[in-house]
C-alpha cells in the first residue's frame, strides 16, 4: 500500500483525517504570508482567522477547480448534511469576524 493511501484510510465519517490535518497545517504555516499579502491590499486578516477560513476556502477552491470532494458534495446537498453546513458557516463567520479594512 502506498503511504499516502495508508494515511488517508483513517476517516471521520466520509472525510479523511489526514486531508483535514494537512489543510489546517498548511493554512497555519501560510497564514503569516497571507496576512502580509492582504495587508498590501488594505485588509488586516489576523493569522487565526485564516485557520477558521480553511474549510470555506477549500469548498470554494474545489468548486472553482471542478473537483467535487465528499465535503463539497455534502455541503452542496440541499436535502441533508446539516452538521457540515453549520460547521462551515460558523467557521466562515468566525473567519470573517476579525477582518478589518486598513485606512490610509
N, C-alpha and C positions, 0 to 999 in steps of 0.2 A: 504494500500500500504506500502510495506517495505521502510524504509527511504532511502536506497541506490538506490532503483528503482526510488524514487521520485527525488533524486538529479541527476540521470542520464537521466531524461526525458528532461532536458534543453539541447538543441543542437545547434551547429553551423554547419549547413549542416548535414552531417551524423555523426559528431563527438560529443560525449558527453563532454560538457564543464567541468563537474566535473572530468572526467578521465584526461583531459589535465591539469587541475589545480593541481590535486594530483600528476601527474607525474612531473611537473615542480617544485612543492613544495618539493617533495621527493628528487629529484636530488639536489635542492638548499641546503637542510638540510644535505645531504650526501656528498656534494662537498668538505668540508674540509678533511673528512676522505679519500675520493677517491684520492684527490690530495696528501695526505700524503702517501697513499699506492703506488701511481705511482712514487713518489719521490724515494721510495726504489727500484723501477725498472728503475731508472735513467731517468725518464721523468718528466719534470716540466709542469704540466697541471694547468693553472690558474682556480680559482673557477668559474669564469664567463663562461669559456669555457664548463664546464660541463652542464650548463643551455642550451647553444646552441646545445650541443650534445644530448639533451634529446630525440628529435624525431628520429634522426638516430639510437640511441641506442635502442629505442622502436621498430623500424622496424626490426632491426637485431635480437633482442631478441624474438620477436613474430615469426619470420621466423624459428629460431632455436627451439622454443617450438612447432612449428606446429600449432600455434593459429593464424588464419587469421582474423584480425580485419578489420573494414571498412577502416582504414587508410592504413594498409598493402595491402589490396586488391586494393585500389585506386592507391597506389604507384607502384604496380606491373602491373597494367593495361597498356598495350602498346598503346591503342588507345585513351587515354584521360587523364583527371585529371591532366593537366599540372601545374596548380597552386600549388597543393600539392607537386608535384615533385620538382618544383622550390623552394618552401619553405624548403623542406627537404634538398635539395642540397645546398642551401645558408646557412642553419644552420650547415650543415656538414663542409662547407668551413670556416665559422666563428669559429666553434669549433676547427678545426684543426689548424687554423691560429696562435694561440698563444702558441702552444705546442713546447717545446724546449727539446733537449737531454742534459742531465747533464753529463759533462765530469768530470772524476776523477781528 
